[in-house]
Amino acid sequence: MADAQRDKITVPLLQQMKRKAQRICMLTAYDATFARLLDDGGADVLLVGDSLGMVIKGEENTLGVTVDEVLYHTRAVTRGVRRAHVVADMPFMSYQTSLEEGLRNAGRLVKEGGAESVKIEGGRRHADLVARLSDVGIPVMGHIGLTPQSVHAMGGFKVQGRGIEEGRQLLQDALALEDAGAYALVLEGIPAELAKQITETLQIPTIGIGAGPHCDGQVLVSYDLLGLNDTFAPRFVKRYERLSDRVKTAVATYVTEVQQGAFPTAEHSFSRLRAERGGQAARPATAQSVAAEPARQELAETIPLYPGVTRR
């Protein structure tokens, strides 16, 4: 995998990773700073997810996210990325109304946002859109199982496909999306056994979240992986850090130092680099200059610190 670590991740390379049994590592990103850190850390795919509605905007679900908001965050993420593949979520009602609307909004995410592909939630009912986008050169990542944009229809964020018929329907959805031209498929919130069957049936990569260990890759919301939200801990999330504690400790230390006058110190301050108004550079201190310092200080008290600035 050493060579792949240096290569720019593309759609063909992701599909090649499945054939070589190389696991795909995907994370969400919403700004340039985190994108750079996640990219440097080795993430293969960065998803500008509509999860920004919850982790960035503080909303209860993803339904309020707009195309313009995804565009804004996608532009930021692409500025911070060198290697990872960037995929942008198609937000709620940006593609459900018509094929033309879906094509227009997907085109904006690629043309204006710099996304390298788009992600669409739902199965067979969106196969025509996936095919049209593929035809015009916009790669599509599918997403089935627990689809957050259908949270109200599902009655909440609940595991899908537990029944035999439900599982069969999801397998058919997966096959329909692959046939339509999807290059990869997110499997969210489904039983591990079903995810394994779908993964083994498809030629395209599957990327799981709450779908067990048998997928071709995994995705997590980066804020969850880093433990930035200490109130959210679903079963499928593993916290690799608890940055919420570290952030709060750092802020508390900063507040204390400011209140006590311990910050800033001379180390964090600037000083004048010229000793005299004539523009001569400051010279190293000598016995004569040290002796003359009180006189200079007295003179300094009588003239402006800087031209045009007078004492009050």
C-alpha positions in Angstrom: 0.0 0.0 0.0 3.0 2.3 0.2 2.7 3.3 -3.5 -1.0 4.0 -3.1 -0.3 6.2 -0.1 1.5 8.6 -2.4 -0.9 8.5 -5.3 -3.8 10.8 -5.7 -7.0 8.8 -4.9 -9.3 8.5 -7.9 -12.4 6.6 -8.7 -10.5 3.9 -10.7 -8.0 3.6 -7.8 -10.8 3.1 -5.3 -12.3 0.3 -7.4 -8.8 -1.2 -7.8 -8.5 -1.2 -4.0 -11.5 -3.5 -3.7 -10.0 -5.9 -6.3 -6.7 -6.0 -4.3 -8.6 -6.4 -0.9 -7.2 -3.1 0.3 -9.5 -1.4 2.8 -10.8 2.1 2.1 -10.6 4.6 4.9 -13.2 7.4 4.6 -13.9 10.4 7.0 -16.0 13.5 6.9 -14.4 16.9 6.5 -15.9 20.4 6.6 -13.0 22.8 6.4 -9.5 23.3 5.0 -7.7 22.8 8.3 -9.3 19.5 9.1 -9.1 18.4 5.5 -5.3 18.9 5.5 -4.9 17.0 8.8 -7.1 14.1 7.8 -5.4 14.0 4.4 -1.9 13.9 6.0 -3.2 11.2 8.4 -3.8 8.9 5.4 -7.6 9.1 4.8 -8.4 7.8 1.3 -11.7 9.6 0.9 -13.0 12.8 2.5 -16.8 13.2 2.5 -18.3 16.7 2.8 -21.3 15.2 4.4 -24.7 16.8 5.1 -23.9 15.7 8.6 -22.5 19.3 8.8 -26.1 20.1 9.7 -25.7 18.3 13.0 -22.0 18.7 13.9 -21.4 22.2 12.4 -24.8 23.9 12.6 -26.1 22.1 15.7 -29.3 20.9 14.2 -31.1 17.7 15.1 -30.8 16.1 11.6 -29.5 16.7 8.1 -32.7 17.9 6.5 -32.0 21.6 6.8 -28.7 21.6 4.9 -28.7 23.4 1.5 -26.7 23.0 -1.7 -25.1 26.4 -1.1 -23.9 25.2 2.4 -22.4 22.0 0.9 -20.8 24.1 -1.8 -19.2 26.4 0.7 -17.7 23.6 2.8 -16.6 21.6 -0.3 -14.6 24.5 -1.6 -12.9 24.8 1.8 -12.1 21.1 2.0 -10.7 20.9 -1.5 -8.3 23.7 -0.7 -6.8 21.5 2.1 -6.5 18.3 0.2 -3.6 16.9 -1.8 -4.2 13.1 -1.9 -7.6 12.1 -0.7 -10.6 11.8 -3.0 -13.3 14.4 -2.2 -17.0 13.5 -2.4 -19.8 15.9 -1.7 -23.2 15.0 -0.3 -26.3 15.9 -2.3 -28.5 17.4 0.4 -32.2 16.8 1.0 -34.4 17.9 -1.9 -31.5 18.8 -4.1 -32.2 15.8 -6.4 -35.5 14.2 -5.3 -37.8 16.6 -7.3 -36.5 15.8 -10.9 -33.6 14.5 -12.9 -32.9 18.0 -14.2 -32.6 19.4 -10.7 -30.4 16.6 -9.6 -28.1 17.1 -12.6 -27.9 20.8 -12.1 -27.1 20.6 -8.4 -24.5 17.8 -8.9 -22.9 19.8 -11.6 -22.6 22.8 -9.2 -20.9 20.7 -6.6 -18.3 19.5 -9.1 -17.9 22.7 -11.1 -18.2 25.3 -8.4 -17.2 23.3 -5.3 -14.4 21.2 -6.8 -15.9 17.9 -5.7 -14.6 14.8 -7.5 -17.8 12.9 -7.0 -21.2 13.2 -5.4 -23.1 11.0 -2.9 -26.8 10.3 -3.2 -29.0 8.5 -0.6 -31.6 6.0 -1.8 -31.8 2.9 -3.9 -33.5 1.9 -7.1 -35.7 5.0 -7.3 -32.6 7.1 -8.0 -31.0 4.7 -10.5 -32.0 6.9 -13.4 -30.3 9.9 -11.9 -27.2 7.8 -11.2 -27.1 6.7 -14.8 -27.5 10.3 -16.1 -24.8 11.7 -13.9 -22.5 8.9 -14.9 -23.2 9.6 -18.5 -22.1 13.2 -18.2 -18.9 12.3 -16.3 -20.0 12.9 -12.7 -19.1 9.8 -10.5 -21.8 8.8 -8.0 -21.4 7.1 -4.6 -24.6 5.5 -3.6 -25.9 5.2 0.0 -28.5 2.7 1.2 -29.7 1.3 4.5 -30.2 3.9 7.2 -30.5 7.0 5.1 -30.6 10.1 7.3 -32.6 12.1 4.8 -35.4 9.6 5.3 -35.3 9.9 9.1 -39.0 10.8 9.4 -40.1 8.0 7.1 -38.0 5.5 9.0 -39.3 6.7 12.4 -35.9 7.7 13.6 -32.3 6.6 13.2 -33.0 2.9 13.2 -31.1 -0.1 11.9 -32.5 -1.2 8.5 -32.7 -4.6 6.8 -33.2 -6.8 9.8 -36.0 -8.8 8.2 -35.5 -11.2 5.3 -37.6 -9.2 2.9 -36.0 -5.9 3.9 -32.6 -7.4 3.4 -33.6 -8.7 -0.1 -34.9 -5.2 -1.0 -31.6 -3.6 0.0 -29.6 -6.2 -2.0 -31.7 -5.3 -5.0 -31.1 -1.6 -4.4 -27.4 -2.2 -4.3 -27.4 -4.2 -7.6 -29.6 -1.5 -9.3 -27.2 1.3 -8.2 -24.2 -0.7 -9.4 -25.9 -1.4 -12.8 -26.7 2.3 -13.1 -23.0 3.2 -12.8 -22.4 4.0 -9.1 -18.7 3.6 -8.4 -19.1 2.8 -4.7 -21.8 2.3 -2.1 -22.2 3.4 1.5 -23.9 0.8 3.7 -25.2 2.4 6.8 -27.0 0.9 9.8 -27.6 -2.6 8.5 -26.8 -6.1 10.0 -23.2 -7.2 9.5 -24.4 -10.4 7.7 -26.4 -8.4 5.1 -23.4 -6.1 4.6 -21.2 -9.1 4.0 -23.6 -10.5 1.4 -23.9 -7.2 -0.5 -20.1 -6.7 -0.4 -19.5 -10.1 -1.8 -22.1 -9.7 -4.5 -21.1 -6.3 -5.8 -18.1 -5.5 -8.1 -17.9 -2.0 -6.7 -16.5 -1.1 -3.2 -18.8 -0.9 -0.2 -18.1 1.5 2.6 -19.7 0.7 5.9 -20.8 2.8 8.9 -22.6 0.7 11.5 -22.5 -2.2 9.0 -19.9 -4.5 10.5 -16.4 -5.5 9.5 -17.0 -7.1 6.1 -17.3 -4.0 4.0 -14.5 -2.9 1.6 -14.0 0.2 3.7 -15.3 2.2 6.6 -16.5 5.8 7.2 -16.9 7.8 10.4 -17.8 11.3 11.1 -14.5 12.9 12.0 -15.9 14.7 15.0 -17.1 11.4 16.4 -13.7 9.6 15.8 -11.9 12.5 17.6 -14.4 12.6 20.4 -15.2 16.3 19.9 -18.8 15.7 21.0 -18.8 14.2 24.4 -22.6 13.8 24.5 -22.9 11.5 21.4 -21.7 8.0 21.5 -23.7 5.5 19.2 -22.7 1.9 19.2 -21.0 2.0 15.8 -18.6 4.8 16.8 -15.1 4.2 18.2 -13.5 7.2 19.8 -9.8 7.2 18.9 -9.4 10.4 21.0 -11.3 12.5 23.5 -10.5 15.9 22.2 -13.5 17.5 23.9 -11.7 17.1 27.2 -8.4 18.4 25.8 -10.1 21.4 24.2 -11.9 22.3 27.4 -8.7 22.0 29.4 -6.7 24.2 27.0 -9.4 26.9 27.0 -9.7 26.8 30.8 -5.9 27.2 31.1 -6.0 30.1 28.6 -8.7 31.9 30.6 -6.8 31.5 33.8 -3.6 32.9 32.4 -5.3 35.9 30.8 -7.2 36.7 34.0 -4.0 36.4 36.1 -1.9 38.3 33.6 0.3 35.4 32.8 -0.4 35.6 29.1 0.9 37.2 27.0 4.5 37.5 28.1 7.5 39.1 26.3 7.8 35.9 24.3 4.5 36.5 22.7 4.9 40.3 22.2 6.6 42.5 19.6 9.2 45.4 20.2 10.6 48.2 18.2 13.5 47.1 16.1 14.9 50.7 15.6 16.5 52.4 18.6 16.4 56.0 17.2 14.0 57.9 15.0 16.8 58.4 12.4 16.4 54.8 11.3 19.7 53.4 12.7 19.5 49.7 13.6 19.7 48.9 17.4 23.3 48.2 18.5 24.5 45.8 21.1 24.5 47.3 24.7 27.8 48.7 26.0 28.8 50.3 29.3 28.3 53.8 27.7 24.9 53.0 26.3 23.6 51.5 29.5 24.8 54.6 31.4 23.0 56.8 28.8 19.7 54.8 29.0 18.0 57.0 31.7 18.6 60.1 29.5 17.1 58.4 26.5 14.1 57.2 28.6 13.5 60.8 29.8 13.7 62.0 26.1 11.3 59.3 25.1 8.7 60.5 27.6 8.6 63.9 25.8 8.2 62.7 22.1 5.5 60.7 20.4 6.1 56.9 20.4 5.3 56.8 16.7 4.8 59.6 14.1 1.3 60.9 14.3 0.6 59.3 17.7 0.7 61.6 20.7 0.2 61.0 24.4 -3.1 61.9 25.9 
